[in-house]
Structure formats: C-alpha cells, structure tokens
Amino acid sequence: MGLRDDIQADLAEAFDDDLADAVSEFTGTYMGPGVWDPVSETTTAQPVTYTGRGVLSRYEDSRIDNVNILVGDLRLTALANEVTDTPDVGHKITAPDLMDRSKQVAYLVKSVRSDPASATYRLQLRK
C-alpha cells in the first residue's frame, strides 16, 4: 500500500466513525461536451452529475481577505477515491447547509486543490 492508499483508508474510517456527524454527501454538476449552435443559441451539451462525501467547514477569519476568500465561502474536504468525477472550477456542488442540514444549498466551485498524495480534494465553495 502506498501513502495515498493509507491516507484514504484512514480518512474513510474516520469519515465512518469519528467524523460521521460532520460528513456530508454532495452532488456535483457541470455541462458535458456538446456543440453550440449560434443561430438558435442552443447546445447539445448534457449535464454530467457526480457524487462524493466530505466535510464542509467555514474559513478561519484570518484567511478571509474579501478578494480571494469572501465571508460566507466554505471549504469542502473530500476523499478523492469517493468522488465519482474530478471537481473543477465552475462546477456546481449541492450540499447540506451548515446551519440547517435538512436544506440543500447550491454552491459554485471557486478553486480546487489536492494534497501532495492526491488523496483528498479541497474545494472552495461560494453561494
């Protein structure tokens, strides 16, 4: 087992046990490939949907600069091996609201980063 496998196995276990109350399932969507018709202003692209699970959290106040990170932005840390497609900037993520988990909220992905072992994704989300 490599480092990535070890990290993913440990985090999956933590997601199932210790962090179970903080873990949320999410759905991501983006428009797939298609052809744009400029006359009718329509496209043949179809939405692509993927799923995963991760931990939503707010940014620390000291990180909010109101340029790159705004008040209200969230961070989603997700296990890379549990996300069924690769998240990217511009995708829409639907996840539970942090205040009222019974509500689903749509967020726009502003940035995506991976850890050095490519075991997790860290997404910056904005309403």
C-alpha positions as CSV (number, residue, x, y, z in Angstrom):
1,M,0.0,0.0,0.0
2,G,1.2,3.4,-0.9
3,L,0.9,6.7,1.0
4,R,-2.3,7.7,-0.9
5,D,-4.0,4.3,-0.1
6,D,-3.0,4.6,3.6
7,I,-4.4,8.2,3.8
8,Q,-7.6,7.3,2.0
9,A,-8.2,4.2,4.2
10,D,-7.6,6.2,7.4
11,L,-9.8,9.1,6.3
12,A,-12.6,6.7,5.1
13,E,-12.5,5.1,8.5
14,A,-12.6,8.5,10.3
15,F,-15.5,9.6,8.0
16,D,-17.4,6.5,9.0
17,D,-16.6,6.7,12.7
18,D,-15.2,9.7,14.4
19,L,-16.2,12.4,11.9
20,A,-19.6,10.7,10.9
21,D,-21.6,13.7,12.3
22,A,-19.6,16.2,10.2
23,V,-19.5,14.2,6.9
24,S,-22.0,15.3,4.2
25,E,-22.8,13.7,0.9
26,F,-22.7,16.1,-2.0
27,T,-23.6,16.2,-5.7
28,G,-21.6,18.0,-8.4
29,T,-22.8,19.0,-11.8
30,Y,-21.4,20.5,-14.9
31,M,-22.2,20.7,-18.6
32,G,-20.6,17.9,-20.6
33,P,-19.2,18.3,-24.2
34,G,-21.6,19.4,-26.9
35,V,-21.9,21.6,-30.0
36,W,-23.1,25.2,-29.7
37,D,-25.5,26.4,-32.4
38,P,-25.0,30.2,-32.6
39,V,-28.2,30.8,-34.6
40,S,-30.6,29.2,-32.2
41,E,-28.3,29.8,-29.2
42,T,-28.7,26.3,-28.0
43,T,-26.2,23.5,-27.2
44,T,-26.3,19.7,-27.4
45,A,-24.3,19.5,-24.1
46,Q,-25.9,17.5,-21.4
47,P,-25.4,17.9,-17.6
48,V,-22.9,15.5,-16.0
49,T,-23.5,14.6,-12.4
50,Y,-21.1,13.1,-9.9
51,T,-21.3,12.4,-6.2
52,G,-19.0,12.1,-3.2
53,R,-18.8,12.8,0.5
54,G,-16.7,15.2,2.6
55,V,-16.5,17.7,5.4
56,L,-17.8,21.2,5.0
57,S,-16.3,24.0,7.1
58,R,-16.0,27.7,7.2
59,Y,-12.8,29.5,6.6
60,E,-10.9,31.0,9.6
61,D,-11.5,34.7,10.0
62,S,-7.8,35.4,9.4
63,R,-7.9,33.7,6.0
64,I,-10.8,35.9,4.7
65,D,-9.3,38.7,2.6
66,N,-12.5,39.7,0.7
67,V,-10.6,39.3,-2.5
68,N,-9.9,35.6,-2.9
69,I,-11.8,34.3,0.0
70,L,-15.1,36.0,0.9
71,V,-17.2,35.9,4.0
72,G,-19.5,33.0,3.5
73,D,-17.2,30.9,1.4
74,L,-16.9,27.3,2.5
75,R,-14.2,24.7,2.3
76,L,-15.1,21.1,1.3
77,T,-12.6,18.4,2.0
78,A,-13.5,15.3,0.1
79,L,-11.9,11.9,-0.3
80,A,-10.6,11.7,-3.9
81,N,-11.3,8.0,-4.3
82,E,-15.0,8.5,-3.3
83,V,-15.7,11.3,-5.7
84,T,-17.1,9.8,-8.9
85,D,-15.6,12.5,-11.2
86,T,-13.0,15.2,-10.9
87,P,-14.3,18.5,-9.5
88,D,-13.2,21.7,-11.3
89,V,-13.7,25.4,-11.1
90,G,-17.1,26.4,-12.3
91,H,-18.9,23.2,-11.3
92,K,-21.9,23.4,-9.1
93,I,-21.9,21.5,-5.8
94,T,-25.1,20.8,-4.0
95,A,-24.6,20.0,-0.3
96,P,-26.4,20.4,3.0
97,D,-26.5,23.9,4.6
98,L,-24.1,24.2,7.6
99,M,-26.7,25.8,9.8
100,D,-29.7,23.6,8.8
101,R,-28.6,20.3,7.4
102,S,-32.1,19.5,6.2
103,K,-31.7,22.1,3.5
104,Q,-29.7,21.6,0.3
105,V,-27.7,24.6,-1.0
106,A,-26.1,25.0,-4.4
107,Y,-22.5,26.4,-4.3
108,L,-20.1,27.4,-7.1
109,V,-16.6,25.8,-7.1
110,K,-14.1,28.7,-7.0
111,S,-10.9,26.7,-6.6
112,V,-9.8,23.1,-6.4
113,R,-6.7,21.8,-4.7
114,S,-5.3,18.4,-4.0
115,D,-2.9,17.3,-1.3
116,P,0.5,16.1,-2.3
117,A,-0.6,12.4,-2.2
118,S,-3.7,13.2,-4.3
119,A,-5.8,11.5,-1.6
120,T,-8.2,14.4,-1.0
121,Y,-9.7,17.4,-2.8
122,R,-10.0,20.8,-1.1
123,L,-12.7,22.8,-2.8
124,Q,-13.5,26.5,-2.2
125,L,-17.3,26.9,-2.5
126,R,-19.3,30.1,-2.8
127,K,-23.1,30.7,-2.8
